Amino acid sequence: MPGLLEGVRVLDLTHYIAGPYCTKLLSGLGADVIKIEHPRRGDGARWLGPFASDGAEIPPGPPLSRFRSGGGRPPEDSAWFLYLNTAKQSLALDIKSSEGRKIALGLASKADILVESFAPGTLDSLGLPYAELQKANPALVVTSISNFGQTGPYRDWKASELNLYALGGLMNITGEPDQEPLKEGMPLAQLGAGQNAFAATMAALMYAEETGEGQQIDVSIAEYATNILENALMQYSYSGQEYRRVGNRGYGRAAWGIYPCQDGHVGIIAGPDTRWPEVAKIMEREELSDPRFTSRAGRLEHADEVDAYMLPWLLDNDKVDIFKAGQESGLGFSFVATMKDILEMEQLLARDYFVALDHPVAGRLNYPGAPIMPEEGVNAWVFRRAPLLGEQTYQVLDSWLGYSEERVSGLIEQGVIVQNGRNEKV
């Protein structure tokens, strides 16, 4: 079914995580997203595990080194690629060749949006600078996503999620007070930057539709991390005091954080102070009613004692029962959900959140649902599996540029494009 962005054309020159997440949101909303991939190795995310086939045939090392060491064609069942590239079309194109550049420029002239995540200056070196793209299509929105942005002394520096999370400042406030800083379990900086890029792209698209003027958007992944430092940066700006890591005691509070229980871990949020007597009642510990614990300051002063009174009850009960007991008493309790818990969660199942998609290599898998829930009867989100490498090469060149079968076959013979992952005539 068509989505809210039906009719919007997007040229996707992104790879790995941040850029593809931006274009995933666009394709999910119904935009026609053409993903240009290297004709032999594809998007680097195709080489990132886990794999439905367990990836046993893939040697260790970064994607390009695997390819050069004889890794052959990229696998088609990378979980990262399948998740980040739903509802897109794959065009396997050598944009470094003169014909490839010509095709890319032709596609850009027909597009509403171009999203790229190359290192700064790469589009220039490919003969596709913004000025050239703007000349071909004055209304084109070009969104450039990079580690540190298109300008500044760090613009050409390399970075992984570890660098981006650390330099952005988030790592400094994550972890236990007296231990080393910690990184998030997932690439938060990259996924968050992809969201920022999506929002900025939509705003620029609205402007272009009203005025006929496109623009280039500069998104820095590291700056996304800095943007979500909460009050840590402001605290330092106001007082010169560094925000201290507080570990699982959120904001340094007692009875406010992650605790062990019978079958995992739970989140206990014992606020506001007026609700504290409910905690003592739920946990059946009269000691927790002590006046010393009724205020936040008192619980902080006696944090270890508060924890010692709570732990026996927590360890005797399972996480879902603790979660529900707190919620039913007006307290913001939660639990740490495993992936099994997520797939079986009654709330998500009641909202028909998960979507099962069939893939010719990976098989039938459950995917996270749409990030929005539209009103009934509105088709806001499009669900289709991720493409095989070069799967839609001919269809794209035909529908966007009007290329004949003979012309496409000639480009295949020249090695400029690959159709359906194979170098063969249409």
TORDREN-305674 format. One record per residue (C-alpha): residue number from 0; z negated, y negated, x. Coordinates in Angstrom, 3 decimals. Example, Ala and Ser with C-alpha at 12.3 -4.5 7.8 and 13.67 -1.06 7.14 Angstrom:
% residues 2
+-----+----------+----------+----------+
! num !        Z !        Y !        X !
+-----+----------+----------+----------+
!   0 !   -7.800 !    4.500 !   12.300 !
!   1 !   -7.140 !    1.060 !   13.670 !
+-----+----------+----------+----------+
This chain:
% residues 426
+-----+----------+----------+----------+
! num !        Z !        Y !        X !
+-----+----------+----------+----------+
!   0 !    0.000 !    0.000 !    0.000 !
!   1 !    0.647 !   -3.563 !    1.230 !
!   2 !   -2.269 !   -5.579 !    2.580 !
!   3 !   -3.219 !   -9.241 !    2.410 !
!   4 !   -1.011 !  -10.111 !    5.414 !
!   5 !    2.103 !   -8.399 !    4.091 !
!   6 !    5.165 !  -10.152 !    5.500 !
!   7 !    3.435 !  -11.495 !    8.630 !
!   8 !    5.146 !  -10.257 !   11.793 !
!   9 !    3.110 !   -9.651 !   14.953 !
!  10 !    4.319 !   -8.822 !   18.445 !
!  11 !    1.543 !   -6.919 !   20.236 !
!  12 !    1.628 !   -7.115 !   24.047 !
!  13 !   -1.968 !   -5.985 !   24.485 !
!  14 !   -3.609 !   -2.995 !   26.114 !
!  15 !   -6.972 !   -1.253 !   26.431 !
!  16 !   -9.646 !   -2.712 !   24.068 !
!  17 !  -10.025 !   -6.450 !   23.382 !
!  18 !   -6.402 !   -7.249 !   22.548 !
!  19 !   -5.700 !   -4.065 !   20.578 !
!  20 !   -8.833 !   -4.671 !   18.488 !
!  21 !   -7.503 !   -8.109 !   17.543 !
!  22 !   -4.145 !   -6.659 !   16.489 !
!  23 !   -5.867 !   -3.725 !   14.752 !
!  24 !   -7.493 !   -6.237 !   12.414 !
!  25 !   -4.094 !   -7.843 !   11.796 !
!  26 !   -2.357 !   -4.511 !   11.134 !
!  27 !   -5.232 !   -3.353 !    8.951 !
!  28 !   -4.737 !   -6.396 !    6.764 !
!  29 !   -1.092 !   -5.466 !    6.315 !
!  30 !    0.746 !   -7.407 !    9.025 !
!  31 !    3.819 !   -5.739 !   10.542 !
!  32 !    2.501 !   -5.155 !   14.089 !
!  33 !    4.939 !   -4.014 !   16.764 !
!  34 !    3.104 !   -2.681 !   19.792 !
!  35 !    5.192 !   -2.914 !   22.972 !
!  36 !    4.188 !   -0.208 !   25.455 !
!  37 !    5.296 !    0.826 !   28.911 !
!  38 !    8.058 !    3.399 !   28.269 !
!  39 !    6.476 !    6.094 !   30.448 !
!  40 !    2.714 !    5.575 !   30.710 !
!  41 !    2.096 !    3.642 !   27.471 !
!  42 !   -1.026 !    1.618 !   26.774 !
!  43 !   -3.790 !    2.395 !   29.270 !
!  44 !   -6.060 !    3.249 !   26.341 !
!  45 !   -3.965 !    6.390 !   25.786 !
!  46 !   -5.595 !    7.709 !   28.976 !
!  47 !   -9.184 !    6.989 !   27.923 !
!  48 !  -11.226 !    9.934 !   26.659 !
!  49 !  -12.598 !   11.583 !   24.688 !
!  50 !   -9.550 !   13.563 !   23.575 !
!  51 !   -9.121 !   15.917 !   20.646 !
!  52 !   -7.771 !   18.414 !   23.185 !
!  53 !  -10.822 !   17.732 !   25.464 !
!  54 !   -8.409 !   16.176 !   27.963 !
!  55 !   -8.574 !   19.205 !   30.229 !
!  56 !   -5.111 !   18.527 !   31.623 !
!  57 !   -5.896 !   14.936 !   32.670 !
!  58 !   -6.973 !   14.362 !   36.281 !
!  59 !   -9.770 !   11.868 !   37.018 !
!  60 !   -9.088 !    8.291 !   38.021 !
!  61 !   -7.794 !    5.129 !   36.362 !
!  62 !   -4.728 !    5.471 !   34.111 !
!  63 !   -2.124 !    4.212 !   36.565 !
!  64 !   -3.351 !    6.428 !   39.403 !
!  65 !   -3.295 !    9.437 !   37.082 !
!  66 !    0.274 !    8.627 !   36.129 !
!  67 !    1.373 !    8.225 !   39.747 !
!  68 !   -0.426 !   11.394 !   40.812 !
!  69 !    1.615 !   13.497 !   38.435 !
!  70 !   -0.358 !   13.101 !   35.234 !
!  71 !    2.973 !   12.999 !   33.395 !
!  72 !    3.295 !   11.596 !   29.898 !
!  73 !    0.150 !   10.062 !   28.444 !
!  74 !   -1.844 !   12.147 !   25.983 !
!  75 !   -1.409 !   11.306 !   22.318 !
!  76 !   -4.951 !   12.106 !   21.179 !
!  77 !   -7.214 !    9.605 !   22.917 !
!  78 !  -10.004 !    8.645 !   20.520 !
!  79 !   -9.929 !    5.065 !   21.792 !
!  80 !   -6.184 !    4.728 !   21.227 !
!  81 !   -6.263 !    6.394 !   17.819 !
!  82 !   -9.024 !    4.042 !   16.651 !
!  83 !   -7.653 !    0.780 !   18.075 !
!  84 !   -4.018 !    1.184 !   17.035 !
!  85 !   -4.020 !    2.284 !   13.425 !
!  86 !   -1.201 !    1.003 !   11.198 !
!  87 !    0.878 !   -0.238 !   14.159 !
!  88 !    4.397 !    0.686 !   15.285 !
!  89 !    5.113 !    1.629 !   18.899 !
!  90 !    8.141 !    0.268 !   20.765 !
!  91 !    8.451 !    1.796 !   24.255 !
!  92 !   10.145 !   -1.001 !   26.195 !
!  93 !   10.549 !   -1.922 !   29.858 !
!  94 !    9.985 !   -5.668 !   29.584 !
!  95 !   10.416 !   -6.071 !   33.351 !
!  96 !   14.124 !   -5.312 !   33.013 !
!  97 !   16.566 !   -8.073 !   32.061 !
!  98 !   17.528 !   -6.269 !   28.858 !
!  99 !   13.870 !   -5.614 !   28.070 !
! 100 !   13.036 !   -9.279 !   28.523 !
! 101 !   15.928 !  -10.198 !   26.242 !
! 102 !   14.652 !   -7.825 !   23.558 !
! 103 !   11.091 !   -9.146 !   23.862 !
! 104 !   12.305 !  -12.720 !   23.524 !
! 105 !   14.423 !  -11.752 !   20.516 !
! 106 !   11.410 !  -10.140 !   18.858 !
! 107 !    9.275 !  -13.196 !   19.629 !
! 108 !   11.857 !  -15.399 !   17.942 !
! 109 !   11.376 !  -13.360 !   14.736 !
! 110 !    7.588 !  -13.070 !   14.932 !
! 111 !    4.836 !  -15.216 !   13.441 !
! 112 !    2.255 !  -14.159 !   16.027 !
! 113 !    2.345 !  -12.845 !   19.599 !
! 114 !   -0.881 !  -11.458 !   21.077 !
! 115 !   -1.041 !  -10.618 !   24.787 !
! 116 !   -3.811 !   -9.490 !   27.127 !
! 117 !   -2.093 !   -9.579 !   30.513 !
! 118 !   -3.729 !  -11.228 !   33.502 !
! 119 !   -3.117 !  -15.002 !   33.418 !
! 120 !    0.352 !  -15.849 !   34.747 !
! 121 !    1.865 !  -12.441 !   33.949 !
! 122 !    4.000 !  -13.716 !   31.073 !
! 123 !    5.403 !  -16.350 !   33.452 !
! 124 !    6.262 !  -13.696 !   36.041 !
! 125 !    7.974 !  -11.617 !   33.342 !
! 126 !   10.192 !  -14.558 !   32.433 !
! 127 !    8.359 !  -15.071 !   29.128 !
! 128 !    6.286 !  -18.222 !   29.694 !
! 129 !    4.811 !  -19.981 !   26.684 !
! 130 !    7.329 !  -22.803 !   27.004 !
! 131 !   10.187 !  -20.288 !   26.685 !
! 132 !    8.541 !  -18.562 !   23.726 !
! 133 !    7.929 !  -21.909 !   22.059 !
! 134 !   11.551 !  -22.888 !   22.607 !
! 135 !   12.730 !  -19.660 !   20.957 !
! 136 !   10.250 !  -20.021 !   18.086 !
! 137 !    8.448 !  -23.385 !   17.671 !
! 138 !    6.153 !  -21.989 !   14.952 !
! 139 !    5.016 !  -18.977 !   17.028 !
! 140 !    1.260 !  -18.507 !   17.487 !
! 141 !    0.581 !  -17.056 !   20.955 !
! 142 !   -2.918 !  -15.650 !   21.503 !
! 143 !   -3.788 !  -14.922 !   25.140 !
! 144 !   -6.850 !  -12.757 !   25.815 !
! 145 !   -8.115 !  -12.404 !   29.393 !
! 146 !  -11.306 !  -11.718 !   31.317 !
! 147 !  -12.221 !  -15.324 !   32.130 !
! 148 !   -9.561 !  -17.445 !   30.438 !
! 149 !   -6.253 !  -18.990 !   31.449 !
! 150 !   -7.844 !  -21.694 !   33.643 !
! 151 !  -10.754 !  -22.137 !   36.051 !
! 152 !  -11.663 !  -20.643 !   39.449 !
! 153 !  -12.292 !  -17.140 !   38.000 !
! 154 !   -9.049 !  -16.891 !   36.010 !
! 155 !   -7.368 !  -14.380 !   38.361 !
! 156 !  -10.420 !  -12.223 !   39.010 !
! 157 !  -10.646 !   -8.613 !   37.864 !
! 158 !  -13.392 !   -7.377 !   35.559 !
! 159 !  -14.614 !   -4.353 !   33.662 !
! 160 !  -17.016 !   -4.358 !   30.728 !
! 161 !  -19.888 !   -4.239 !   33.238 !
! 162 !  -18.710 !   -7.490 !   34.871 !
! 163 !  -18.010 !   -9.225 !   31.571 !
! 164 !  -21.336 !   -8.299 !   29.999 !
! 165 !  -23.216 !   -9.294 !   33.153 !
! 166 !  -21.450 !  -12.578 !   33.885 !
! 167 !  -21.544 !  -13.566 !   30.224 !
! 168 !  -25.357 !  -13.463 !   30.361 !
! 169 !  -26.089 !  -10.693 !   27.865 !
! 170 !  -27.213 !   -8.220 !   30.511 !
! 171 !  -29.921 !  -10.605 !   31.728 !
! 172 !  -31.717 !  -10.432 !   28.372 !
! 173 !  -31.205 !   -6.692 !   27.749 !
! 174 !  -33.710 !   -4.103 !   28.972 !
! 175 !  -37.404 !   -3.589 !   29.658 !
! 176 !  -39.444 !   -6.548 !   31.008 !
! 177 !  -40.264 !   -5.082 !   34.415 !
! 178 !  -37.105 !   -3.074 !   35.028 !
! 179 !  -33.481 !   -3.775 !   35.881 !
! 180 !  -31.149 !   -5.367 !   33.295 !
! 181 !  -29.165 !   -2.949 !   31.121 !
! 182 !  -25.643 !   -2.826 !   29.688 !
! 183 !  -24.876 !   -2.126 !   26.045 !
! 184 !  -23.704 !    1.385 !   25.245 !
! 185 !  -20.325 !    0.221 !   23.929 !
! 186 !  -17.924 !   -2.521 !   25.120 !
! 187 !  -19.455 !   -5.221 !   22.963 !
! 188 !  -17.933 !   -8.106 !   24.930 !
! 189 !  -14.403 !   -6.749 !   24.540 !
! 190 !  -14.678 !   -5.870 !   20.868 !
! 191 !  -16.336 !   -9.203 !   20.115 !
! 192 !  -13.635 !  -11.103 !   21.988 !
! 193 !  -11.059 !   -9.239 !   19.902 !
! 194 !  -12.796 !  -10.485 !   16.748 !
! 195 !  -12.816 !  -14.052 !   18.078 !
! 196 !   -9.116 !  -13.763 !   18.894 !
! 197 !   -8.385 !  -12.513 !   15.360 !
! 198 !  -10.256 !  -15.402 !   13.738 !
! 199 !   -8.587 !  -17.990 !   15.977 !
! 200 !   -5.166 !  -16.428 !   15.384 !
! 201 !   -5.586 !  -16.574 !   11.609 !
! 202 !   -6.585 !  -20.241 !   11.787 !
! 203 !   -3.583 !  -21.042 !   13.992 !
! 204 !   -1.294 !  -19.110 !   11.626 !
! 205 !   -2.487 !  -21.203 !    8.690 !
! 206 !   -1.791 !  -24.360 !   10.684 !
! 207 !    1.674 !  -23.124 !   11.691 !
! 208 !    2.541 !  -22.281 !    8.101 !
! 209 !    1.515 !  -25.793 !    6.975 !
! 210 !    3.124 !  -27.766 !    9.822 !
! 211 !    5.748 !  -25.515 !   11.440 !
! 212 !    3.956 !  -25.967 !   14.769 !
! 213 !    2.746 !  -22.989 !   16.780 !
! 214 !    0.234 !  -23.104 !   19.617 !
! 215 !   -1.255 !  -21.032 !   22.418 !
! 216 !   -4.836 !  -19.803 !   22.018 !
! 217 !   -6.939 !  -19.074 !   25.116 !
! 218 !   -9.633 !  -16.405 !   24.580 !
! 219 !  -12.049 !  -15.475 !   27.383 !
! 220 !  -13.872 !  -12.155 !   27.015 !
! 221 !  -16.779 !  -13.267 !   29.228 !
! 222 !  -17.205 !  -16.421 !   27.155 !
! 223 !  -17.647 !  -14.330 !   24.015 !
! 224 !  -20.750 !  -12.803 !   25.613 !
! 225 !  -22.065 !  -16.269 !   26.437 !
! 226 !  -21.427 !  -17.382 !   22.851 !
! 227 !  -23.845 !  -14.803 !   21.430 !
! 228 !  -26.827 !  -15.401 !   23.732 !
! 229 !  -28.830 !  -16.402 !   20.663 !
! 230 !  -31.613 !  -18.804 !   21.625 !
! 231 !  -31.792 !  -17.750 !   25.283 !
! 232 !  -29.377 !  -20.385 !   26.560 !
! 233 !  -30.809 !  -23.089 !   24.306 !
! 234 !  -34.332 !  -22.216 !   25.399 !
! 235 !  -33.354 !  -22.755 !   29.015 !
! 236 !  -31.510 !  -25.967 !   28.149 !
! 237 !  -34.590 !  -27.368 !   26.393 !
! 238 !  -37.395 !  -26.127 !   28.631 !
! 239 !  -35.957 !  -24.719 !   31.854 !
! 240 !  -37.624 !  -21.381 !   31.032 !
! 241 !  -35.633 !  -18.162 !   31.379 !
! 242 !  -35.631 !  -15.825 !   28.390 !
! 243 !  -37.577 !  -12.703 !   29.408 !
! 244 !  -36.385 !   -9.204 !   28.641 !
! 245 !  -38.629 !   -7.710 !   25.965 !
! 246 !  -37.302 !   -4.152 !   25.725 !
! 247 !  -37.904 !   -2.467 !   22.385 !
! 248 !  -40.539 !   -4.988 !   21.334 !
! 249 !  -38.237 !   -7.412 !   19.589 !
! 250 !  -38.986 !  -11.019 !   20.537 !
! 251 !  -42.115 !   -9.768 !   22.299 !
! 252 !  -43.819 !   -8.802 !   19.036 !
! 253 !  -45.960 !   -5.783 !   18.368 !
! 254 !  -44.981 !   -3.480 !   15.496 !
! 255 !  -41.483 !   -4.953 !   15.798 !
! 256 !  -39.040 !   -2.675 !   17.568 !
! 257 !  -37.933 !    0.906 !   18.157 !
! 258 !  -40.477 !    3.736 !   18.007 !
! 259 !  -40.259 !    7.555 !   18.277 !
! 260 !  -40.694 !    9.669 !   15.179 !
! 261 !  -40.517 !   13.362 !   14.272 !
! 262 !  -36.727 !   13.696 !   14.461 !
! 263 !  -35.536 !   10.677 !   16.444 !
! 264 !  -36.339 !    6.981 !   16.423 !
! 265 !  -37.047 !    4.308 !   13.842 !
! 266 !  -37.006 !    0.540 !   13.740 !
! 267 !  -40.274 !   -1.019 !   12.564 !
! 268 !  -40.200 !   -4.657 !   11.474 !
! 269 !  -43.688 !   -5.615 !   10.302 !
! 270 !  -43.027 !   -9.094 !    9.021 !
! 271 !  -43.781 !  -11.458 !    7.472 !
! 272 !  -47.553 !  -11.576 !    8.008 !
! 273 !  -48.175 !  -11.459 !    4.256 !
! 274 !  -46.640 !   -7.986 !    4.179 !
! 275 !  -48.767 !   -6.550 !    7.006 !
! 276 !  -51.286 !   -4.837 !    4.651 !
! 277 !  -48.367 !   -2.734 !    3.388 !
! 278 !  -47.945 !   -1.267 !    6.877 !
! 279 !  -51.530 !   -0.063 !    6.936 !
! 280 !  -51.080 !    1.393 !    3.459 !
! 281 !  -47.858 !    3.230 !    4.273 !
! 282 !  -49.188 !    4.653 !    7.532 !
! 283 !  -52.562 !    5.578 !    5.976 !
! 284 !  -54.473 !    4.040 !    8.885 !
! 285 !  -57.402 !    1.877 !    7.801 !
! 286 !  -57.698 !    0.628 !   11.379 !
! 287 !  -54.436 !   -1.266 !   10.982 !
! 288 !  -56.143 !   -3.426 !    8.318 !
! 289 !  -58.392 !   -4.921 !   10.991 !
! 290 !  -58.266 !   -8.757 !   10.709 !
! 291 !  -57.322 !   -8.900 !   14.381 !
! 292 !  -53.870 !   -7.535 !   13.490 !
! 293 !  -53.030 !   -9.623 !   10.423 !
! 294 !  -51.213 !  -12.352 !   12.374 !
! 295 !  -48.254 !  -12.101 !   14.719 !
! 296 !  -50.332 !  -13.580 !   17.534 !
! 297 !  -53.096 !  -11.049 !   16.949 !
! 298 !  -50.708 !   -8.097 !   16.919 !
! 299 !  -49.130 !   -9.343 !   20.121 !
! 300 !  -52.495 !   -9.717 !   21.813 !
! 301 !  -53.481 !   -6.183 !   20.797 !
! 302 !  -49.992 !   -4.645 !   20.926 !
! 303 !  -50.943 !   -1.413 !   22.693 !
! 304 !  -53.773 !   -0.783 !   20.228 !
! 305 !  -51.470 !   -1.397 !   17.247 !
! 306 !  -48.912 !    1.020 !   18.661 !
! 307 !  -51.575 !    3.669 !   19.250 !
! 308 !  -52.633 !    3.532 !   15.582 !
! 309 !  -49.034 !    3.711 !   14.303 !
! 310 !  -47.663 !    6.485 !   16.524 !
! 311 !  -49.449 !    9.533 !   15.003 !
! 312 !  -48.023 !    8.781 !   11.559 !
! 313 !  -44.579 !    8.025 !   12.952 !
! 314 !  -44.507 !   11.283 !   14.914 !
! 315 !  -45.528 !   13.250 !   11.818 !
! 316 !  -42.689 !   11.917 !    9.650 !
! 317 !  -38.890 !   12.000 !    9.815 !
! 318 !  -36.767 !    8.894 !   10.266 !
! 319 !  -35.159 !    8.712 !    6.834 !
! 320 !  -38.510 !    9.078 !    5.030 !
! 321 !  -40.029 !    6.350 !    7.221 !
! 322 !  -37.031 !    4.093 !    6.551 !
! 323 !  -37.252 !    4.544 !    2.799 !
! 324 !  -41.053 !    4.168 !    2.707 !
! 325 !  -40.817 !    0.811 !    4.412 !
! 326 !  -37.920 !   -0.440 !    2.319 !
! 327 !  -39.608 !    0.569 !   -0.933 !
! 328 !  -42.623 !   -1.523 !    0.116 !
! 329 !  -40.514 !   -4.559 !    0.943 !
! 330 !  -40.516 !   -4.028 !    4.706 !
! 331 !  -37.394 !   -4.087 !    6.885 !
! 332 !  -37.780 !   -0.591 !    8.326 !
! 333 !  -34.699 !    1.199 !    9.626 !
! 334 !  -33.779 !    4.261 !   11.643 !
! 335 !  -31.585 !    4.961 !   14.647 !
! 336 !  -28.612 !    6.799 !   13.164 !
! 337 !  -26.749 !    9.445 !   15.140 !
! 338 !  -23.039 !    9.927 !   14.620 !
! 339 !  -23.872 !   12.894 !   12.384 !
! 340 !  -26.165 !   10.638 !   10.372 !
! 341 !  -23.389 !    8.058 !   10.029 !
! 342 !  -20.871 !   10.581 !    8.703 !
! 343 !  -23.404 !   11.908 !    6.184 !
! 344 !  -25.041 !    8.600 !    5.195 !
! 345 !  -25.386 !    8.363 !    1.426 !
! 346 !  -24.768 !    4.598 !    1.417 !
! 347 !  -21.426 !    4.913 !    3.214 !
! 348 !  -20.359 !    7.916 !    1.165 !
! 349 !  -21.191 !    6.095 !   -2.064 !
! 350 !  -18.871 !    3.256 !   -1.024 !
! 351 !  -16.076 !    5.661 !    0.017 !
! 352 !  -16.244 !    4.095 !    3.470 !
! 353 !  -14.587 !    6.797 !    5.572 !
! 354 !  -10.867 !    7.465 !    5.608 !
! 355 !   -9.298 !   10.750 !    6.729 !
! 356 !   -5.964 !   10.410 !    8.531 !
! 357 !   -3.654 !   13.177 !    9.713 !
! 358 !   -2.174 !   12.919 !   13.207 !
! 359 !    0.525 !   15.280 !   14.546 !
! 360 !   -1.402 !   15.872 !   17.793 !
! 361 !   -5.061 !   15.043 !   17.129 !
! 362 !   -5.110 !   16.608 !   13.661 !
! 363 !   -7.126 !   15.360 !   10.691 !
! 364 !   -9.949 !   12.992 !   11.666 !
! 365 !  -12.370 !   10.715 !    9.835 !
! 366 !  -11.948 !    7.046 !   10.703 !
! 367 !  -14.273 !    4.091 !   10.057 !
! 368 !  -13.257 !    2.271 !    6.920 !
! 369 !  -12.213 !   -1.304 !    6.399 !
! 370 !  -14.556 !   -4.030 !    7.704 !
! 371 !  -14.279 !   -5.718 !    4.307 !
! 372 !  -14.721 !   -4.458 !    0.769 !
! 373 !  -12.278 !   -6.290 !   -1.534 !
! 374 !  -12.704 !   -6.594 !   -5.252 !
! 375 !  -11.481 !   -3.672 !   -7.283 !
! 376 !   -7.713 !   -3.595 !   -7.668 !
! 377 !   -6.986 !   -5.668 !   -4.534 !
! 378 !   -5.149 !   -3.822 !   -1.768 !
! 379 !   -6.654 !   -5.622 !    1.212 !
! 380 !   -6.501 !   -2.934 !    3.877 !
! 381 !   -3.781 !   -0.613 !    5.152 !
! 382 !   -4.644 !    2.819 !    6.529 !
! 383 !   -2.074 !    4.613 !    8.686 !
! 384 !   -2.489 !    6.710 !   11.812 !
! 385 !   -1.815 !    5.329 !   15.277 !
! 386 !    1.763 !    5.816 !   16.519 !
! 387 !    3.054 !    8.211 !   19.140 !
! 388 !    4.481 !    6.510 !   22.210 !
! 389 !    7.828 !    4.970 !   21.256 !
! 390 !    7.725 !    6.538 !   17.812 !
! 391 !    9.263 !    3.560 !   16.020 !
! 392 !   11.510 !    2.246 !   18.813 !
! 393 !   14.759 !    2.569 !   16.880 !
! 394 !   13.305 !    1.430 !   13.565 !
! 395 !   11.905 !   -1.745 !   15.146 !
! 396 !   15.125 !   -2.674 !   16.923 !
! 397 !   17.050 !   -2.005 !   13.740 !
! 398 !   14.791 !   -3.848 !   11.275 !
! 399 !   13.860 !   -6.807 !   13.470 !
! 400 !   17.021 !   -7.322 !   15.533 !
! 401 !   19.723 !   -5.389 !   13.688 !
! 402 !   20.603 !   -3.138 !   16.655 !
! 403 !   23.034 !   -0.327 !   15.902 !
! 404 !   22.422 !    3.307 !   16.794 !
! 405 !   25.067 !    3.053 !   19.513 !
! 406 !   23.375 !    0.054 !   21.113 !
! 407 !   19.972 !    1.728 !   21.014 !
! 408 !   21.421 !    4.891 !   22.565 !
! 409 !   22.924 !    2.799 !   25.353 !
! 410 !   19.538 !    1.201 !   26.070 !
! 411 !   17.951 !    4.653 !   26.171 !
! 412 !   20.510 !    5.796 !   28.734 !
! 413 !   19.722 !    2.720 !   30.851 !
! 414 !   16.009 !    3.542 !   30.747 !
! 415 !   15.170 !    0.241 !   29.030 !
! 416 !   13.596 !    1.948 !   26.012 !
! 417 !   12.255 !    5.333 !   25.006 !
! 418 !   12.579 !    6.722 !   21.500 !
! 419 !    9.862 !    9.001 !   20.148 !
! 420 !    8.536 !    9.536 !   23.641 !
! 421 !   11.776 !   11.150 !   24.777 !
! 422 !   14.695 !    9.684 !   26.674 !
! 423 !   17.407 !   10.799 !   24.313 !
! 424 !   20.101 !    9.315 !   22.121 !
! 425 !   19.280 !    8.385 !   18.555 !
+-----+----------+----------+----------+
